[in-house]
Amino acid sequence: MAVKSEEDPNFHQVLSFLLKAKGFDGHRYKPNYIKRRIAVRMRATGSATYRDYLGLLERDRLEPSHLLDRLTIHVTEFFRDPPVYKAVEERILPGLSRVPGGRIKAWCAGCSTGEEAYSVAILLKEWTVGQSTLSFEILATDIDAASVKAAEKGDYPAEAVQRLPRTLASRWLRMGGPRVRVSQELKHAIRFRNHDLLGAWEPALSGFHLIFCRNLLIYLTSPQQQKLYERFAQALSPGGYLVLGLTETLLGQARRFYHCVDVKHRIYQVLPRVDETYLEKQF
Ligand SMILES: C[S@@+](CC[C@H](N)C(=O)[O-])C[C@H]1O[C@@H](n2cnc3c(N)ncnc32)[C@H](O)[C@@H]1O
């Protein structure tokens, strides 16, 4: 099936329809990525053109949800890219023991079904054990409500934790049978929430010492990436860290807000407070 180019006005109408129906603004993501994902639904529903597919979106009240599901890729895993977690442990955590009040604030932005947030929680639990003056809290957010619900449940197929060291798994997960459940103690350390990073940010999204935003920015257009890097810089406490996915690189204007701590593992440290009026002018 030949899917027409994004210049087809019906392509934009599909995106406008989705924005109205689901609040998801596809124009902020890379067009080729969005086109590929829409094509998956078009093939599945036998729609030959964007116009046909628009008609289906209007007729079938479930289709907008199916499309949204296709547009947000949820691939994730426990301790995805283990060397990144090792680098965080070795290069970042020692400095975090000096945060004022001993309370570390972390944010997993784009947490999908929760595996990343639980991995960060395990890392921090293991590291703070025996350090009675230290504690932490994790906020984990995603645009996709179904993923957030699954994350809150913390129930996974046993294969999801196969690569976890046995000692860690038995300490933090309830094993046995085909499913595993994360422990209540781990769950209590994390607050999961539905949130669109490209929408409004309330003032409470600030003061973080560590932000994981991995394998999300890669799907966004360059101006949206810049905007998010800037927003993360403002949400971080002075000297706080941003951890990106291994295929994501901080480029352009945003580089002036951060110092690269570990290029291989994509770990950046925010520089002292940025000039807010300058930022307002930019975006
Ligand atoms: C590929 S997953 C990455 C999950 C995890 N960070 C990891 O690296 O394993 C990308 C996640 O970003 C979420 N996402 C995409 N756009 C978003 C947005 N505008 N705001 C918040 N989350 C978003 C998707 O729903 C998806 O769950």
PDBQT file of the ligand as one rigid body, heavy atoms in Angstrom, charges set to zero:
ROOT
HETATM    1  C1  LIG A 301      10.551   3.942  24.229  1.00  0.00    +0.000 C 
HETATM    2  S1  LIG A 301       9.749   4.318  25.735  1.00  0.00    +0.000 S 
HETATM    3  C2  LIG A 301      11.129   4.549  26.803  1.00  0.00    +0.000 C 
HETATM    4  C3  LIG A 301      10.865   4.076  28.212  1.00  0.00    +0.000 C 
HETATM    5  C4  LIG A 301      12.050   4.215  29.179  1.00  0.00    +0.000 C 
HETATM    6  N1  LIG A 301      12.400   5.585  29.378  1.00  0.00    +0.000 N 
HETATM    7  C5  LIG A 301      13.248   3.444  28.673  1.00  0.00    +0.000 C 
HETATM    8  O1  LIG A 301      14.194   4.040  28.160  1.00  0.00    +0.000 OA
HETATM    9  O2  LIG A 301      13.246   2.205  28.771  1.00  0.00    +0.000 OA
HETATM   10  C6  LIG A 301       9.200   6.004  25.426  1.00  0.00    +0.000 C 
HETATM   11  C7  LIG A 301       8.085   6.447  26.369  1.00  0.00    +0.000 C 
HETATM   12  O3  LIG A 301       7.920   7.846  26.216  1.00  0.00    +0.000 OA
HETATM   13  C8  LIG A 301       6.552   8.141  26.334  1.00  0.00    +0.000 C 
HETATM   14  N2  LIG A 301       6.283   9.447  25.733  1.00  0.00    +0.000 N 
HETATM   15  C9  LIG A 301       6.278   9.788  24.408  1.00  0.00    +0.000 A 
HETATM   16  N3  LIG A 301       5.958  11.079  24.270  1.00  0.00    +0.000 NA
HETATM   17  C10 LIG A 301       5.786  11.580  25.532  1.00  0.00    +0.000 A 
HETATM   18  C11 LIG A 301       5.440  12.857  26.036  1.00  0.00    +0.000 A 
HETATM   19  N4  LIG A 301       5.215  13.887  25.202  1.00  0.00    +0.000 N 
HETATM   20  N5  LIG A 301       5.339  13.022  27.372  1.00  0.00    +0.000 NA
HETATM   21  C12 LIG A 301       5.574  11.971  28.220  1.00  0.00    +0.000 A 
HETATM   22  N6  LIG A 301       5.883  10.741  27.800  1.00  0.00    +0.000 NA
HETATM   23  C13 LIG A 301       5.994  10.546  26.463  1.00  0.00    +0.000 A 
HETATM   24  C14 LIG A 301       5.866   6.979  25.615  1.00  0.00    +0.000 C 
HETATM   25  O4  LIG A 301       4.512   6.839  26.001  1.00  0.00    +0.000 OA
HETATM   26  C15 LIG A 301       6.738   5.800  26.023  1.00  0.00    +0.000 C 
HETATM   27  O5  LIG A 301       6.216   5.127  27.137  1.00  0.00    +0.000 OA
ENDROOT
TORSDOF 0
